[in-house]
Amino acid sequence: MNVQHFEKGLHYNDRDLLILARKIGKLATYCRRVKDEASLIRVEAEKRPTKKNSDQVKVMITVDLPKKQLRAESRRRSPVDALDRCIEKLEPQIKRYKETMTRAGRAKISRKRPA
């Protein structure tokens, strides 16, 4: 799993970077292909001056998998909250990818269908 992290106008402390790594690693539990060398996870965090304080930090996560690209974006007050929301958005996308693209997922679907 290759992870790229970009910050624009925002700097994480060491504690936040560990939290970020742990939460990104959680995505790999849903599908084995996320851990694969061919996959790339790109995390972009940007702080922008806005009128509303609740959406000053924007976090975008892009997951490049074989034959598919998954993406989530969230705007929140803190980068960790935005990251949590992005993870919540990516979980069902990864599960759907596993069902449609992997042999184990397709086998599971075919067993559920009545003959």
Secondary structure in CASP SS format (residue, H / E / C, confidence):
PFRMAT SS
TARGET T0000
AUTHOR 0000-0000-0000
METHOD secondary structure of the structure
MODEL  1
M C 1.00
N E 1.00
V E 1.00
Q E 1.00
H E 1.00
F E 1.00
E E 1.00
K E 1.00
G C 1.00
L C 1.00
H C 1.00
Y C 1.00
N C 1.00
D H 1.00
R H 1.00
D H 1.00
L H 1.00
L H 1.00
I H 1.00
L H 1.00
A H 1.00
R H 1.00
K H 1.00
I H 1.00
G H 1.00
K H 1.00
L H 1.00
A C 1.00
T C 1.00
Y C 1.00
C C 1.00
R H 1.00
R H 1.00
V H 1.00
K H 1.00
D C 1.00
E C 1.00
A C 1.00
S C 1.00
L E 1.00
I E 1.00
R E 1.00
V E 1.00
E E 1.00
A E 1.00
E E 1.00
K E 1.00
R C 1.00
P C 1.00
T C 1.00
K C 1.00
K C 1.00
N H 1.00
S H 1.00
D H 1.00
Q C 1.00
V E 1.00
K E 1.00
V E 1.00
M E 1.00
I E 1.00
T E 1.00
V E 1.00
D E 1.00
L E 1.00
P C 1.00
K C 1.00
K E 1.00
Q E 1.00
L E 1.00
R E 1.00
A E 1.00
E E 1.00
S E 1.00
R E 1.00
R E 1.00
R C 1.00
S C 1.00
P H 1.00
V H 1.00
D H 1.00
A H 1.00
L H 1.00
D H 1.00
R H 1.00
C H 1.00
I H 1.00
E H 1.00
K H 1.00
L H 1.00
E H 1.00
P H 1.00
Q H 1.00
I H 1.00
K H 1.00
R H 1.00
Y H 1.00
K H 1.00
E H 1.00
T H 1.00
M H 1.00
T C 1.00
R H 1.00
A H 1.00
G H 1.00
R H 1.00
A H 1.00
K H 1.00
I H 1.00
S H 1.00
R H 1.00
K H 1.00
R C 1.00
P C 1.00
A C 1.00
END
